[in-house]
């Protein structure tokens, strides 16, 4: 990649770009506590899953204590009511799963999908660190999966962002990259091993290659964790122009795509829309929120609208249905 192409806005992202997002839209949060109008409100389980508590001690029963906390074995042994005391479990972990495959190296307006995904991951990482939780990541492309352990430190966020930038800047046409749709599931296998319970898992991808195994693994992860799917989408993929030829460039090379035939345009658009509908169905089938992010708009304002502007409803209606309809 040349120095000129690396600096092309929207085509590639730099570490400085992602660091600058630390101070953008601090109200944005992917974590379980959400504003009432957030698209995630009501989708997450409570911040404390199950009891969500750590055992602290056993002490004498006091008026006002919850009788359900009485330890009957200790009470019987000492002939006096005793209760088990718990502390809230506040140490939480967030895991970012970030897609930087060749399928993400596409954008018709403001940015490539890969850039939008990188920006989303950066905003998420900074917000998680900002509330004092641990953040880790799984960053993947068409050949590699990089795991970064969750820690509560600025150095860890910078390591995550540097990994994303390295994979982002490796993308390009004519570089011998072989598209591998199966890497999505391979990354999810890593996520499945990494997340045991009570984590917030943020999947950022165009979900190219998603299949029944993808759905199964996401469902498994979601049983014991809070999962958010961020669907990165370019509007051109669902609405191809009527002109017979498109010029596609990565800042270095150009190629011409012939899309003039109605059957070709319809086939491409149908495939894209079917993939989108399949991902949106996870909200209904798996109970996870799906946030649609367009490459045509800036990332931070979109997240602010999605996480603070749309009403939260379950089932087929609500914000997700309108978002799905807007994408065709």
C-alpha positions as CSV (number, residue, x, y, z in Angstrom):
1,X,0.0,0.0,0.0
2,X,1.4,3.4,-0.9
3,X,1.6,6.3,1.6
4,X,-0.9,8.3,-0.6
5,X,-3.5,5.6,-0.6
6,X,-3.1,5.0,3.2
7,X,-4.1,8.6,3.7
8,X,-7.2,8.5,1.6
9,X,-10.1,9.3,3.9
10,X,-12.7,6.6,4.1
11,X,-10.5,4.0,2.3
12,X,-8.1,3.2,5.1
13,X,-8.0,4.2,8.8
14,X,-5.1,5.3,10.9
15,X,-4.3,4.8,14.5
16,X,-4.6,8.6,15.0
17,X,-8.1,8.4,13.6
18,X,-9.2,5.8,16.1
19,X,-7.5,7.4,19.0
20,X,-9.4,10.7,18.2
21,X,-12.7,8.8,18.7
22,X,-12.0,8.5,22.4
23,X,-13.5,11.9,22.9
24,X,-16.5,11.6,20.5
25,X,-20.0,11.0,21.7
26,X,-19.2,9.8,25.2
27,X,-22.8,9.1,25.8
28,X,-22.7,6.2,23.4
29,X,-22.7,2.9,25.3
30,X,-23.0,-0.8,24.2
31,X,-23.2,-1.9,27.8
32,X,-26.4,-3.2,29.5
33,X,-27.4,0.0,31.2
34,X,-29.2,1.9,28.4
35,X,-31.3,5.0,28.1
36,X,-35.0,4.3,27.8
37,X,-35.1,5.2,24.2
38,X,-32.0,3.2,23.2
39,X,-32.4,0.4,20.7
40,X,-30.7,-1.8,23.3
41,X,-33.0,-0.8,26.1
42,X,-34.9,-3.9,27.3
43,X,-32.9,-6.2,25.0
44,X,-30.2,-6.9,27.6
45,X,-30.6,-8.9,30.7
46,X,-30.2,-6.9,33.9
47,X,-26.6,-5.8,34.6
48,X,-26.5,-8.6,37.2
49,X,-27.2,-11.8,35.5
50,X,-28.8,-14.4,37.7
51,X,-27.8,-13.4,41.2
52,X,-24.9,-11.4,39.7
53,X,-23.4,-11.3,43.2
54,X,-20.2,-12.4,44.9
55,X,-20.5,-14.1,48.3
56,X,-19.0,-12.0,51.1
57,X,-19.9,-13.4,54.5
58,X,-22.5,-15.1,56.8
59,X,-23.8,-12.9,59.6
60,X,-26.7,-12.7,62.1
61,X,-30.2,-12.1,60.7
62,X,-31.3,-8.5,61.1
63,X,-34.8,-7.0,60.7
64,X,-35.3,-6.1,57.0
65,X,-33.1,-8.9,55.6
66,X,-34.5,-10.9,52.8
67,X,-35.6,-14.2,54.3
68,X,-34.6,-15.9,51.1
69,X,-31.0,-15.3,52.0
70,X,-31.2,-17.3,55.3
71,X,-28.6,-20.0,55.4
72,X,-30.6,-22.8,56.9
73,X,-27.6,-25.1,57.6
74,X,-25.8,-22.5,59.7
75,X,-29.1,-21.4,61.3
76,X,-29.8,-25.0,62.4
77,X,-26.3,-25.5,63.7
78,X,-26.1,-22.3,65.7
79,X,-29.8,-22.2,66.6
80,X,-30.0,-18.6,65.5
81,X,-31.0,-17.2,62.1
82,X,-28.1,-16.3,59.9
83,X,-28.0,-14.9,56.4
84,X,-25.6,-15.0,53.5
85,X,-24.4,-11.6,52.4
86,X,-23.4,-10.8,48.8
87,X,-21.6,-7.9,47.1
88,X,-22.7,-6.8,43.6
89,X,-20.4,-8.2,40.9
90,X,-19.2,-5.1,39.0
91,X,-16.2,-6.5,37.1
92,X,-17.5,-7.0,33.6
93,X,-15.8,-7.9,30.4
94,X,-16.6,-6.7,26.8
95,X,-15.3,-8.5,23.8
96,X,-15.2,-6.9,20.3
97,X,-15.3,-9.2,17.3
98,X,-14.1,-7.1,14.4
99,X,-14.3,-8.1,10.7
100,X,-11.6,-6.8,8.3
101,X,-12.0,-9.3,5.5
102,X,-11.9,-8.4,1.8
103,X,-15.8,-8.4,1.7
104,X,-15.6,-5.4,4.0
105,X,-13.3,-3.5,1.6
106,X,-16.2,-1.9,-0.2
107,X,-17.9,1.5,0.1
108,X,-19.8,3.8,-2.3
109,X,-20.0,7.0,-0.4
110,X,-18.3,8.1,2.8
111,X,-16.2,5.1,3.7
112,X,-15.4,1.5,3.2
113,X,-17.3,-1.0,5.4
114,X,-13.9,-1.9,6.9
115,X,-13.4,1.7,8.0
116,X,-16.9,1.9,9.5
117,X,-16.2,-1.3,11.4
118,X,-12.9,0.0,12.7
119,X,-14.5,3.2,13.9
120,X,-17.3,1.3,15.6
121,X,-14.8,-0.9,17.4
122,X,-12.8,2.1,18.5
123,X,-15.9,3.9,19.9
124,X,-16.9,0.7,21.7
125,X,-13.5,0.1,23.2
126,X,-13.1,3.6,24.5
127,X,-16.6,3.6,26.0
128,X,-16.1,0.3,27.7
129,X,-12.8,1.5,29.2
130,X,-14.4,4.7,30.2
131,X,-16.9,3.0,32.5
132,X,-14.1,1.0,34.1
133,X,-14.8,-2.4,32.5
134,X,-12.3,-4.8,30.8
135,X,-12.2,-4.8,27.0
136,X,-10.7,-7.5,24.7
137,X,-11.0,-8.2,21.0
138,X,-10.9,-10.8,18.3
139,X,-9.8,-9.1,15.0
140,X,-10.0,-11.2,11.9
141,X,-9.4,-11.0,8.1
142,X,-9.4,-13.6,5.3
143,X,-6.4,-15.5,6.7
144,X,-5.8,-14.7,10.4
145,X,-7.6,-14.4,13.7
146,X,-5.9,-12.3,16.4
147,X,-7.1,-12.6,20.0
148,X,-6.4,-9.9,22.5
149,X,-7.1,-10.7,26.2
150,X,-9.6,-8.4,28.0
151,X,-7.9,-5.9,30.4
152,X,-8.8,-2.7,32.0
153,X,-6.1,-0.5,30.5
154,X,-5.5,2.2,27.9
155,X,-2.5,0.1,26.6
156,X,-4.9,-2.7,25.8
157,X,-7.2,-0.4,23.9
158,X,-4.3,0.9,21.9
159,X,-3.2,-2.7,21.2
160,X,-6.6,-3.5,19.9
161,X,-6.8,-0.4,17.7
162,X,-3.3,-1.1,16.3
163,X,-4.3,-4.6,15.4
164,X,-7.4,-3.3,13.6
165,X,-5.3,-0.7,11.7
166,X,-2.7,-3.3,10.6
167,X,-5.4,-5.6,9.2
168,X,-7.3,-2.6,7.7
169,X,-4.3,-1.3,5.9
170,X,-3.4,-4.7,4.5
171,X,-6.7,-4.7,2.5
172,X,-6.7,-3.9,-1.2
173,X,-7.3,-5.1,-4.7
174,X,-4.6,-7.0,-6.4
175,X,-2.7,-8.0,-3.3
176,X,-3.4,-11.7,-3.6
177,X,-6.0,-11.8,-0.9
178,X,-8.3,-14.8,-1.3
179,X,-11.8,-14.1,0.1
180,X,-12.7,-16.6,2.9
181,X,-16.3,-16.3,4.1
182,X,-15.6,-19.2,6.5
183,X,-13.4,-16.9,8.6
184,X,-16.5,-15.4,10.2
185,X,-17.3,-18.7,11.8
186,X,-13.7,-19.3,12.7
187,X,-13.7,-16.0,14.6
188,X,-16.9,-16.9,16.3
189,X,-15.3,-20.2,17.5
190,X,-12.6,-18.1,19.1
191,X,-15.3,-15.9,20.7
192,X,-17.2,-19.0,22.0
193,X,-14.1,-20.2,23.8
194,X,-13.2,-16.8,25.1
195,X,-16.5,-15.8,26.6
196,X,-17.7,-18.0,29.5
197,X,-20.6,-15.9,30.9
198,X,-21.7,-12.4,31.7
199,X,-19.7,-10.7,29.0
200,X,-20.9,-8.1,26.5
201,X,-20.0,-9.4,23.0
202,X,-20.1,-6.9,20.2
203,X,-20.0,-8.5,16.7
204,X,-19.0,-5.9,14.0
205,X,-19.3,-7.3,10.5
206,X,-21.2,-7.3,7.2
207,X,-21.8,-11.0,8.1
208,X,-20.9,-12.2,4.6
209,X,-20.9,-15.9,4.6
210,X,-23.3,-16.2,7.6
211,X,-25.0,-19.6,7.7
212,X,-26.7,-22.0,10.1
213,X,-23.4,-22.6,11.9
214,X,-23.1,-18.8,12.4
215,X,-26.5,-18.6,13.9
216,X,-25.9,-21.6,16.2
217,X,-22.7,-20.2,17.6
218,X,-24.2,-16.7,18.2
219,X,-27.1,-18.4,19.9
220,X,-24.7,-20.4,22.1
221,X,-22.7,-17.3,23.1
222,X,-26.0,-15.3,23.7
223,X,-27.2,-17.9,26.3
224,X,-24.8,-16.7,28.9
225,X,-23.7,-13.3,27.6
226,X,-25.1,-10.0,26.2
227,X,-24.6,-10.0,22.4
228,X,-24.9,-7.1,20.1
229,X,-24.6,-7.6,16.3
230,X,-23.5,-4.5,14.4
231,X,-24.5,-5.0,10.7
232,X,-22.2,-2.8,8.6
233,X,-23.9,-2.2,5.2
234,X,-23.3,-0.1,2.1
235,X,-26.5,1.2,0.4
236,X,-25.2,0.5,-3.1
237,X,-25.2,-3.2,-2.4
238,X,-29.0,-3.2,-2.2
239,X,-29.6,-0.4,-4.8
240,X,-27.3,-0.8,-7.8
241,X,-27.3,2.1,-10.4
242,X,-29.0,1.7,-13.7
243,X,-25.9,2.6,-15.6
244,X,-24.1,-0.3,-17.4
245,X,-20.7,0.1,-15.8
246,X,-19.3,0.9,-12.4
247,X,-15.7,1.9,-11.6
248,X,-14.3,0.5,-8.4
249,X,-11.0,1.7,-6.9
250,X,-9.0,1.2,-3.7
251,X,-6.8,4.3,-4.3
252,X,-4.2,2.3,-6.2
253,X,-6.0,0.2,-8.8
254,X,-9.3,0.5,-10.8
255,X,-11.5,-2.1,-12.1
256,X,-14.7,-1.9,-14.2
257,X,-17.8,-3.9,-13.3
258,X,-20.5,-4.5,-15.8
259,X,-23.9,-4.3,-14.1
260,X,-26.0,-3.0,-16.9
261,X,-28.2,-6.1,-17.3
262,X,-31.3,-6.0,-15.2
263,X,-30.9,-9.7,-14.3
264,X,-27.3,-9.0,-13.0
265,X,-28.5,-6.1,-10.8
266,X,-31.4,-8.0,-9.5
267,X,-29.3,-11.0,-8.6
268,X,-26.8,-9.0,-6.7
269,X,-29.4,-6.9,-4.9
270,X,-31.4,-10.0,-4.0
271,X,-28.4,-11.8,-2.5
272,X,-27.6,-8.7,-0.4
273,X,-31.1,-8.3,0.8
274,X,-31.5,-11.9,1.8
275,X,-28.3,-11.7,3.8
276,X,-29.6,-8.6,5.6
277,X,-33.0,-10.2,6.3
278,X,-31.3,-13.3,7.7
279,X,-29.2,-11.2,10.1
280,X,-32.1,-9.1,11.2
281,X,-34.0,-12.3,12.0
282,X,-31.6,-13.0,14.8
283,X,-33.4,-10.3,16.8
284,X,-36.6,-12.4,16.6
285,X,-35.0,-15.8,16.7
286,X,-32.2,-15.3,19.2
287,X,-33.3,-12.2,21.1
288,X,-30.2,-10.2,20.2
289,X,-30.2,-6.6,19.0
290,X,-29.0,-5.9,15.5
291,X,-27.7,-2.4,14.9
292,X,-27.6,-1.4,11.1
293,X,-24.7,0.9,10.3
294,X,-24.4,2.5,6.9
295,X,-21.1,3.4,5.3
296,X,-22.8,6.5,3.8
297,X,-23.0,8.3,7.1
298,X,-20.5,9.1,9.9
299,X,-20.3,6.3,12.4
300,X,-20.6,8.2,15.7
301,X,-23.8,10.1,15.0
302,X,-25.4,6.8,13.7
303,X,-24.5,5.0,17.0
304,X,-25.8,8.0,19.0
305,X,-29.2,7.7,17.2
306,X,-29.4,3.9,17.4
307,X,-28.5,3.8,21.1
308,X,-30.5,6.8,22.2
309,X,-33.2,7.6,19.7
310,X,-35.2,4.6,18.6
311,X,-37.9,3.1,20.9
312,X,-37.1,-0.4,22.1
313,X,-39.7,-3.1,21.2
314,X,-39.5,-6.8,21.0
315,X,-40.6,-9.1,18.2
316,X,-41.2,-8.0,14.7
317,X,-42.1,-4.4,15.2
318,X,-40.2,-1.4,16.6
319,X,-36.9,0.1,15.6
320,X,-35.4,-3.1,14.1
321,X,-38.3,-3.5,11.7
322,X,-38.1,0.1,10.5
323,X,-34.3,-0.2,10.2
324,X,-34.7,-3.4,8.1
325,X,-37.3,-1.8,5.9
326,X,-35.0,1.2,5.3
327,X,-32.3,-1.1,4.1
328,X,-34.6,-2.7,1.6
